[in-house]
């Protein structure tokens, strides 16, 4: 494997945006040969990624059309990071001077722009927020990051490689000429363990990446228990995963309110709140939000939910169940644990409300 990496590094010195013979060779090494070499370690890689490893994949890219100055190979969950523009992954980068290879944990640095027909950089503020969020999640577990002390420097002034650098959460640098395969593989396995922490922290509160989202799509993501016509799945968790998280949150809240002596009625299918609880002739509407995030500072609500809590400000309950643990993903997803923050007499006016999407209709002619 090291000879493959060294050859890629050597070909970096012959970079050309056109499909020259050298770039054809580099493309073959990046897209096929290095992923094949890495696949021999797939069992140990899966062990490092833990319960997110059922769809672990390896992908290499050297450019969309024109050849890129900064080719890469990434290891990722197909469901949690279906493309390089979405989610987090372990990614191998190569400096343009052919001297360094980096093992990193990073996130998507670009998005596809249909209007211009090519990838565009994600705004720097958005990248910084994603990277900081991932770092905080890793730090919250108190997992040492001493083995990833380096600052990534691909040595380019071109926009795309600079974006890759900014999208890096953790990095370990290897001198291409002296690198040892055993150490290289060990660093990838360590990076995958960090990636598992980030995947574990994915929540339904991830920001929307689409520019055109219908209200029913928002409804589907915010309230997977509610019957809607929306079809978009996103926010890091799949549809079954989100439903498992929401079911767990509902169970935690039901147990809590019933322990307080309330009668609890599930209204999640047909009302803009999840429970109607009753005690001593008094009814209270309860909104339940579940997340795998350990320290959520925001929740998603539909327009109907915001309207309800605004109209009845101070008389409803917001119940946030965080730190839910997804013990199984996919069609038979299951979740357990969860810590409850029960905000009785919640006043939405004390919180900041930000629109995530609008339905924009043509005027009636």
C-alpha positions as CSV (number, residue, x, y, z in Angstrom):
1,X,0.0,0.0,0.0
2,X,2.8,2.5,0.8
3,X,4.2,2.2,-2.7
4,X,0.7,3.2,-4.0
5,X,0.6,6.2,-1.8
6,X,4.2,7.2,-2.7
7,X,3.3,6.9,-6.4
8,X,0.3,9.1,-5.9
9,X,2.4,11.6,-4.1
10,X,5.0,11.5,-6.9
11,X,2.3,12.1,-9.5
12,X,1.1,15.2,-7.6
13,X,4.2,16.9,-9.0
14,X,2.9,16.4,-12.5
15,X,-0.5,17.8,-11.7
16,X,-2.6,19.0,-14.7
17,X,-6.3,19.8,-14.8
18,X,-6.4,17.9,-18.2
19,X,-6.5,14.2,-18.4
20,X,-2.9,13.6,-19.2
21,X,-1.2,10.2,-18.9
22,X,0.1,11.1,-15.4
23,X,-3.4,12.2,-14.3
24,X,-5.0,9.1,-15.8
25,X,-2.6,7.0,-13.7
26,X,-3.2,9.1,-10.6
27,X,-7.0,8.7,-11.1
28,X,-6.7,4.9,-11.4
29,X,-4.6,4.8,-8.2
30,X,-7.0,7.1,-6.3
31,X,-10.3,5.6,-7.5
32,X,-9.4,1.9,-7.7
33,X,-6.1,0.7,-6.5
34,X,-5.8,2.5,-3.1
35,X,-9.4,1.7,-2.1
36,X,-8.7,-1.9,-3.0
37,X,-5.6,-1.9,-0.8
38,X,-7.5,-0.4,2.0
39,X,-10.3,-3.0,1.7
40,X,-8.0,-5.7,2.9
41,X,-8.3,-4.1,6.3
42,X,-12.1,-3.7,6.2
43,X,-12.8,-6.1,9.1
44,X,-10.6,-4.1,11.5
45,X,-12.0,-0.8,10.1
46,X,-15.6,-2.1,10.8
47,X,-14.6,-3.0,14.3
48,X,-13.3,0.6,14.9
49,X,-16.5,2.2,13.5
50,X,-18.7,-0.1,15.6
51,X,-22.4,-0.2,15.1
52,X,-22.2,2.3,12.2
53,X,-20.1,-0.1,10.1
54,X,-22.8,-2.1,8.4
55,X,-22.5,0.1,5.3
56,X,-18.9,1.2,5.6
57,X,-17.6,2.1,2.1
58,X,-14.4,3.4,0.6
59,X,-14.5,6.0,-2.2
60,X,-11.7,7.8,-4.1
61,X,-12.1,10.9,-6.3
62,X,-9.7,12.9,-8.4
63,X,-12.0,15.5,-10.0
64,X,-15.4,16.0,-11.5
65,X,-14.6,16.6,-15.2
66,X,-11.4,18.6,-14.7
67,X,-8.8,16.9,-12.5
68,X,-8.5,18.4,-9.1
69,X,-5.2,19.5,-7.4
70,X,-6.2,17.7,-4.2
71,X,-7.5,14.1,-4.8
72,X,-8.8,12.2,-1.8
73,X,-10.0,8.8,-0.6
74,X,-12.7,8.6,2.1
75,X,-14.1,5.9,4.4
76,X,-17.7,6.6,5.2
77,X,-21.1,5.2,6.1
78,X,-23.3,5.2,3.0
79,X,-26.4,6.0,4.9
80,X,-24.9,8.8,7.1
81,X,-22.7,10.3,4.4
82,X,-24.2,9.2,1.0
83,X,-22.0,11.6,-0.9
84,X,-18.8,13.6,-0.2
85,X,-20.9,16.8,0.1
86,X,-22.9,15.4,3.0
87,X,-22.0,14.4,6.5
88,X,-18.7,13.4,8.1
89,X,-16.1,10.8,7.1
90,X,-12.5,9.8,7.4
91,X,-10.6,11.2,4.5
92,X,-7.0,10.8,3.2
93,X,-5.5,13.9,1.6
94,X,-2.3,14.4,-0.4
95,X,-0.3,17.7,-0.4
96,X,0.4,19.2,-3.8
97,X,4.2,19.0,-3.3
98,X,4.1,15.2,-2.9
99,X,5.6,15.3,0.5
100,X,2.7,14.7,2.9
101,X,-0.3,12.4,3.3
102,X,-2.9,13.2,5.9
103,X,-5.4,11.0,7.7
104,X,-8.2,13.2,8.8
105,X,-11.8,13.3,10.1
106,X,-13.7,15.9,8.1
107,X,-17.0,16.9,6.6
108,X,-18.4,17.9,3.2
109,X,-16.8,21.2,2.0
110,X,-18.8,21.7,-1.2
111,X,-22.3,21.5,-2.5
112,X,-23.5,20.9,-6.1
113,X,-25.0,24.0,-7.7
114,X,-27.5,23.1,-10.4
115,X,-27.5,26.6,-11.9
116,X,-23.8,26.7,-12.6
117,X,-23.3,23.0,-13.1
118,X,-20.4,22.4,-10.7
119,X,-19.5,22.2,-7.1
120,X,-19.3,25.3,-5.0
121,X,-17.7,25.9,-1.7
122,X,-19.8,25.7,1.5
123,X,-19.8,29.1,3.2
124,X,-16.9,29.3,5.7
125,X,-19.2,30.1,8.6
126,X,-21.2,27.0,8.0
127,X,-18.0,24.9,7.8
128,X,-16.7,26.4,11.0
129,X,-19.9,25.6,12.8
130,X,-19.9,22.0,11.6
131,X,-16.2,21.4,12.5
132,X,-16.7,23.0,15.9
133,X,-19.8,20.9,16.6
134,X,-17.9,17.7,15.8
135,X,-14.9,18.7,18.0
136,X,-17.2,19.5,20.9
137,X,-18.9,16.1,20.5
138,X,-15.6,14.4,20.5
139,X,-14.3,16.4,23.5
140,X,-17.6,15.6,25.4
141,X,-16.6,12.0,25.4
142,X,-13.2,12.9,26.9
143,X,-11.5,10.7,24.3
144,X,-7.9,11.8,23.9
145,X,-7.0,13.3,20.5
146,X,-3.2,13.4,21.1
147,X,-2.6,11.1,18.1
148,X,-4.1,13.7,15.7
149,X,-2.2,16.9,16.6
150,X,-1.5,18.3,13.2
151,X,-2.7,21.2,11.1
152,X,-3.5,20.2,7.6
153,X,-1.7,22.1,4.9
154,X,-2.2,20.9,1.3
155,X,0.1,23.7,0.1
156,X,-2.4,25.1,-2.4
157,X,-4.0,28.5,-2.9
158,X,-6.8,27.1,-5.0
159,X,-10.3,27.4,-3.5
160,X,-11.2,23.7,-3.3
161,X,-8.1,22.4,-1.4
162,X,-8.5,25.4,0.9
163,X,-12.1,24.3,1.6
164,X,-10.9,20.8,2.3
165,X,-8.5,22.2,4.9
166,X,-11.2,24.2,6.6
167,X,-13.6,21.2,6.7
168,X,-11.0,19.2,8.7
169,X,-11.9,18.3,12.3
170,X,-8.8,16.3,13.2
171,X,-5.6,15.5,11.2
172,X,-2.5,13.4,11.4
173,X,0.4,14.1,9.0
174,X,2.6,11.4,7.5
175,X,5.9,12.0,5.7
176,X,5.3,10.1,2.5
177,X,8.9,9.0,2.1
178,X,9.2,7.5,5.6
179,X,5.7,6.3,6.4
180,X,5.0,2.8,7.8
181,X,2.0,0.9,6.7
182,X,1.2,-0.4,10.2
183,X,1.2,3.1,11.7
184,X,-0.9,4.4,8.8
185,X,-3.6,1.8,9.2
186,X,-3.6,2.3,13.0
187,X,-4.3,6.0,12.5
188,X,-7.2,5.2,10.1
189,X,-8.7,2.9,12.8
190,X,-8.3,5.7,15.4
191,X,-9.9,8.2,13.0
192,X,-12.8,5.8,12.5
193,X,-13.4,5.7,16.3
194,X,-13.7,9.4,16.3
195,X,-16.0,9.2,13.4
196,X,-18.2,6.8,15.3
197,X,-18.5,9.5,18.1
198,X,-19.6,12.0,15.5
199,X,-22.1,9.6,13.9
200,X,-23.4,8.9,17.4
201,X,-24.1,12.6,18.0
202,X,-26.1,13.1,14.8
203,X,-29.5,14.5,15.7
204,X,-32.7,15.4,13.9
205,X,-31.7,19.0,14.5
206,X,-29.1,19.2,11.7
207,X,-29.6,22.2,9.4
208,X,-31.3,21.7,6.1
209,X,-29.0,21.6,3.1
210,X,-31.7,21.9,0.4
211,X,-32.7,25.3,-1.0
212,X,-36.3,24.2,-1.7
213,X,-38.1,22.4,1.0
214,X,-41.8,21.9,1.2
215,X,-43.5,22.3,4.6
216,X,-44.6,18.6,4.5
217,X,-40.9,17.6,4.2
218,X,-40.1,19.7,7.3
219,X,-43.0,17.9,9.0
220,X,-41.6,14.5,8.1
221,X,-38.3,15.3,9.6
222,X,-39.5,17.1,12.7
223,X,-42.3,14.6,13.5
224,X,-41.6,11.1,12.1
225,X,-44.6,9.8,14.2
226,X,-47.0,12.1,12.3
227,X,-48.7,10.9,9.1
228,X,-47.7,13.3,6.3
229,X,-47.0,13.2,2.5
230,X,-43.4,14.4,2.9
231,X,-40.7,12.1,1.6
232,X,-37.4,13.8,2.3
233,X,-35.1,12.0,4.7
234,X,-32.1,13.8,6.1
235,X,-30.6,15.4,9.2
236,X,-28.0,12.7,9.6
237,X,-30.5,10.0,10.7
238,X,-32.6,7.8,8.3
239,X,-36.3,7.7,8.6
240,X,-36.4,4.5,10.7
241,X,-33.6,5.9,12.9
242,X,-35.5,9.1,13.5
243,X,-38.7,7.2,14.3
244,X,-36.8,5.0,16.8
245,X,-35.4,8.1,18.5
246,X,-38.8,9.7,18.6
247,X,-40.5,6.6,20.0
248,X,-37.8,6.5,22.7
249,X,-38.4,10.1,23.6
250,X,-42.2,9.6,23.7
251,X,-41.7,6.6,26.1
252,X,-39.4,8.6,28.4
253,X,-41.8,11.5,28.6
254,X,-44.9,9.3,29.1
255,X,-43.2,7.5,32.0
256,X,-42.3,10.8,33.6
257,X,-45.7,12.5,33.4
258,X,-47.5,9.3,34.5
259,X,-45.2,9.2,37.5
260,X,-46.5,12.6,38.4
261,X,-50.0,11.3,38.3
262,X,-51.1,12.7,34.9
263,X,-53.4,10.8,32.5
264,X,-51.5,10.8,29.2
265,X,-53.1,10.7,25.7
266,X,-51.0,10.3,22.6
267,X,-52.1,13.0,20.1
268,X,-49.0,12.9,17.8
269,X,-50.8,11.6,14.7
270,X,-53.4,14.3,14.4
271,X,-52.5,17.3,16.6
272,X,-49.6,19.9,16.5
273,X,-48.5,18.5,19.9
274,X,-47.6,15.0,21.1
275,X,-49.4,14.4,24.4
276,X,-52.4,15.8,26.1
277,X,-51.9,15.2,29.8
278,X,-54.7,15.7,32.3
279,X,-54.9,16.0,36.1
280,X,-57.4,17.5,38.5
281,X,-59.5,18.7,35.6
282,X,-56.6,20.5,34.0
283,X,-55.3,19.7,30.5
284,X,-51.8,20.5,29.3
285,X,-50.3,20.1,25.8
286,X,-46.9,18.6,25.6
287,X,-44.4,18.8,22.7
288,X,-41.8,16.1,22.7
289,X,-38.5,16.4,20.9
290,X,-36.0,13.5,20.8
291,X,-32.3,13.7,19.8
292,X,-29.1,11.7,20.0
293,X,-27.3,15.0,20.6
294,X,-25.8,15.4,24.1
295,X,-26.3,19.1,24.5
296,X,-29.0,20.4,22.1
297,X,-29.5,24.1,22.0
298,X,-32.3,24.2,19.5
299,X,-35.2,22.1,18.2
300,X,-37.1,21.9,15.0
301,X,-40.8,22.9,14.9
302,X,-43.3,23.2,12.1
303,X,-45.3,26.3,11.5
304,X,-48.4,24.8,13.2
305,X,-46.3,23.9,16.3
306,X,-44.9,27.4,16.5
307,X,-48.3,28.9,16.1
308,X,-49.7,26.7,18.9
309,X,-46.9,27.5,21.4
310,X,-47.1,31.1,20.5
311,X,-50.8,31.3,21.1
312,X,-50.5,29.4,24.4
313,X,-47.2,30.7,25.5
314,X,-46.5,29.8,29.1
315,X,-49.2,27.2,29.3
316,X,-47.6,24.3,27.3
317,X,-44.7,21.9,28.0
318,X,-41.6,21.4,25.9
319,X,-40.0,18.0,26.7
320,X,-36.6,17.5,25.2
321,X,-35.1,14.0,25.5
322,X,-31.4,14.2,24.6
323,X,-28.5,11.7,24.7
324,X,-30.7,8.9,23.2
325,X,-28.6,5.9,22.2
326,X,-29.4,4.3,18.9
327,X,-28.5,0.6,19.5
328,X,-29.6,-0.5,16.1
329,X,-30.1,1.3,12.8
330,X,-32.0,0.6,9.7
331,X,-35.4,-0.8,9.1
332,X,-35.5,-2.4,12.6
333,X,-33.9,0.6,14.3
334,X,-34.0,0.6,18.1
335,X,-33.1,3.3,20.7
336,X,-32.6,3.4,24.5
337,X,-31.5,5.7,27.3
338,X,-32.1,9.4,27.0
339,X,-32.1,12.4,29.5
340,X,-35.2,14.4,30.0
341,X,-35.4,18.2,30.1
342,X,-39.0,19.0,31.1
343,X,-39.9,22.7,30.6
344,X,-43.3,23.2,32.2
345,X,-44.9,26.5,31.4
346,X,-42.7,26.9,28.4
347,X,-42.7,30.3,26.8
348,X,-41.6,30.2,23.1
349,X,-41.2,34.0,23.2
350,X,-38.1,33.5,25.4
351,X,-36.4,31.5,22.6
352,X,-35.2,32.6,19.2
353,X,-37.4,31.4,16.3
354,X,-35.7,31.1,12.9
355,X,-37.4,29.9,9.7
356,X,-35.7,27.0,8.0
357,X,-37.8,26.9,4.9
358,X,-40.7,28.7,3.1
359,X,-43.4,27.6,0.7
360,X,-43.3,30.2,-2.0
361,X,-46.4,30.0,-4.3
362,X,-47.1,31.7,-7.6
363,X,-49.7,34.5,-7.5
364,X,-53.2,33.5,-8.6
365,X,-53.9,34.9,-12.1
